[in-house]
Amino acid sequence: NVVAVSGAVLIDLSETLALTLRRKAVIHNPFDIPEIQRLADAPFEMQGKDYIIHVGRFHEHKRHDRLLRAFALSQLDTTLVMMGNGSDAKIQKLQQLARDLGIENKTVFRPFDANPYPWIKGARLLVLSSDCEGFGNVLVESIICQTPPVSTNCPGGPAEILTGDLARGLSELNDESLAKTLVDIYTSPPVVGGATIASFGINAICRQYIALVDNQK
């Protein structure tokens, strides 16, 4: 019996790993919505400035190279904040790419903040450029902060998170599509509704687990 955080994880288990699952269900991760929203109201150093943000560790599968090229292609008149931790060599390589693309003055690299929520809330949009995501917690955190998310439609959770009007934030896995999606969401952001936010809350997720148990009786 398996509960997975996304349909993609179930596919990995049943097809890639060839496991036989007796019963299976998808229940997303729960989020403490009131606490995230409380933390998001804290002051931070770029408050009131215009920027878009990426939050995630500097790792190859996050495809920061794709993000930098897409940002350059978008020609958006804003700043890209790259928040995350990683090796000095990896960060220096990305900084060099930003220089090569002519966007070094529009790109800010900074370490992961213990409280990233004010940064997310203050951004025009949050962007994820990965090749794969098991779920994509930061996309939900962006929704809770009422910041429109943009993500590559990579294998994993993004397509399960960005539904309805938010699905406009899904791009193909290439520089041009991501650049186009960045421009679209930056200039015409979708409305993040309260019902969508509540669907990721602890109460909503707990009810799904309770229903799963009740169905086994």
C-alpha positions in Angstrom: 0.0 0.0 0.0 1.6 3.3 -1.1 0.7 6.9 -0.7 2.7 9.2 -3.0 3.0 12.9 -3.1 2.5 13.0 -6.9 1.3 10.8 -9.7 4.8 10.9 -11.1 6.2 9.3 -8.0 3.7 6.4 -8.3 4.8 5.9 -11.9 8.4 5.7 -10.8 7.6 3.1 -8.2 5.3 1.0 -10.4 7.0 1.3 -13.8 10.6 2.5 -13.4 11.2 0.3 -10.3 8.7 -2.3 -11.4 7.1 -2.7 -8.0 3.7 -4.2 -7.7 1.4 -1.9 -5.7 -1.5 -3.5 -4.0 -3.2 -0.2 -3.3 -2.1 3.3 -4.3 -3.1 6.9 -3.8 -1.8 10.3 -4.4 -2.0 12.8 -1.5 -0.1 16.0 -1.8 2.2 17.4 1.0 0.4 19.5 3.6 1.3 23.1 4.3 0.8 25.2 7.4 -0.9 28.1 5.6 -1.4 30.5 8.5 2.2 30.1 9.6 3.6 30.6 6.1 1.5 33.7 5.6 2.6 35.1 9.0 6.2 34.6 8.1 5.7 36.2 4.7 4.8 39.5 6.3 8.3 40.0 7.8 10.5 42.8 6.4 13.3 42.0 4.0 16.0 43.9 2.1 14.4 44.1 -1.4 11.0 45.1 -0.1 9.1 47.3 -2.6 11.4 46.5 -5.5 10.4 44.9 -8.7 11.9 41.4 -9.2 11.2 37.8 -10.0 12.6 34.9 -7.9 13.9 31.4 -8.1 14.3 29.5 -4.8 16.1 26.2 -4.9 19.5 24.6 -4.3 22.1 25.0 -7.0 22.0 21.5 -8.6 22.1 20.4 -12.2 18.6 19.1 -12.3 17.2 22.5 -11.3 18.6 23.8 -14.7 19.6 27.3 -13.6 21.4 27.6 -17.0 18.0 27.3 -18.7 16.5 29.9 -16.4 19.3 32.4 -17.1 19.0 32.0 -20.8 15.2 32.2 -20.7 15.4 35.4 -18.5 17.9 36.9 -21.1 15.5 36.0 -23.9 12.5 37.5 -22.1 14.1 40.9 -22.0 12.0 41.7 -19.0 12.9 45.0 -17.3 13.2 43.5 -13.9 15.7 41.7 -11.6 16.1 37.9 -11.3 16.8 36.9 -7.7 18.5 33.4 -7.5 18.2 32.2 -3.9 19.8 29.0 -2.9 22.9 27.2 -1.6 25.4 25.2 -3.6 29.1 24.7 -4.3 31.2 27.8 -5.0 32.2 26.3 -8.3 28.6 25.8 -9.4 27.6 29.4 -8.4 30.6 30.9 -10.1 29.8 29.0 -13.3 26.3 30.4 -13.3 27.6 33.9 -12.5 29.9 33.6 -15.5 26.9 32.5 -17.7 25.0 35.6 -16.5 27.9 37.8 -17.6 28.1 36.0 -21.0 24.4 36.7 -21.5 24.7 40.3 -20.5 22.4 40.1 -17.6 24.8 40.2 -14.7 23.5 43.6 -13.6 19.9 42.2 -13.6 20.7 39.0 -11.7 21.2 38.7 -7.9 22.7 35.5 -6.4 22.1 35.2 -2.7 22.2 32.3 -0.1 19.1 30.6 0.9 17.2 32.6 3.6 15.9 30.9 6.7 12.7 32.7 6.0 12.3 32.9 2.2 8.5 33.7 2.3 8.8 37.5 2.4 11.0 37.2 -0.7 8.5 35.0 -2.4 5.5 37.2 -1.4 7.3 40.3 -2.7 8.1 38.9 -6.1 6.2 39.5 -9.3 6.4 35.8 -9.9 8.3 32.7 -8.8 10.0 30.5 -11.4 11.1 26.9 -11.4 13.2 25.6 -14.4 13.8 22.0 -13.4 14.2 18.9 -15.5 12.2 16.9 -12.9 10.5 17.5 -9.5 9.1 14.9 -7.2 6.4 17.4 -6.1 7.6 21.0 -6.1 7.0 22.4 -2.6 8.1 25.9 -3.5 5.3 26.2 -6.1 2.7 25.6 -3.4 4.6 28.0 -1.1 4.4 30.6 -3.9 0.6 30.0 -4.3 0.1 30.4 -0.5 2.0 33.7 -0.7 -0.3 34.7 -3.6 2.7 35.0 -6.0 2.0 33.5 -9.4 4.3 30.5 -10.1 6.0 29.6 -13.4 7.4 26.2 -13.9 8.7 23.9 -16.6 6.1 21.2 -17.2 8.7 18.6 -16.2 8.0 15.0 -15.0 6.7 15.3 -11.4 4.3 17.4 -9.5 4.2 20.9 -11.3 1.3 20.0 -13.6 -0.6 18.6 -10.6 0.0 21.8 -8.7 -0.6 24.4 -11.4 -4.2 23.7 -12.5 -7.0 25.9 -13.8 -5.8 29.4 -14.7 -2.5 28.7 -12.9 -1.7 26.2 -15.7 -0.7 29.2 -17.9 2.5 29.2 -15.8 3.6 25.8 -17.3 6.2 26.0 -20.0 7.9 23.4 -22.2 11.4 22.3 -21.3 13.3 24.8 -23.5 14.6 28.3 -23.2 12.2 29.9 -25.7 9.0 28.5 -24.1 10.1 29.4 -20.6 11.0 32.9 -21.7 7.5 33.3 -23.3 5.8 32.0 -20.2 7.8 34.4 -18.0 6.6 37.4 -20.1 3.0 36.1 -20.1 2.8 35.7 -16.3 4.8 38.8 -15.6 2.5 41.0 -17.7 -0.8 39.2 -17.1 -0.6 37.2 -13.8 -3.4 34.7 -13.0 -5.4 35.3 -9.8 -4.4 32.9 -7.0 -7.8 32.0 -5.4 -8.4 31.2 -1.8 -9.9 27.8 -2.6 -6.7 26.8 -4.4 -4.6 27.9 -1.4 -6.9 26.0 1.1 -6.6 22.8 -0.9 -3.0 22.5 0.2 -3.7 23.1 3.9 -3.2 20.7 6.8 -7.0 20.2 7.3 -7.6 19.5 3.6 -4.8 17.0 3.4 -5.7 15.3 6.7 -9.2 14.8 5.4 -7.8 12.9 2.4 -5.9 10.6 4.7 -9.0 10.0 6.9 -11.0 9.2 3.7 -8.3 6.8 2.6 -8.5 5.0 6.0 -12.3 5.0 6.0 -12.4 3.4 2.5 -10.4 0.5 3.8 -12.9 -0.4 6.5 
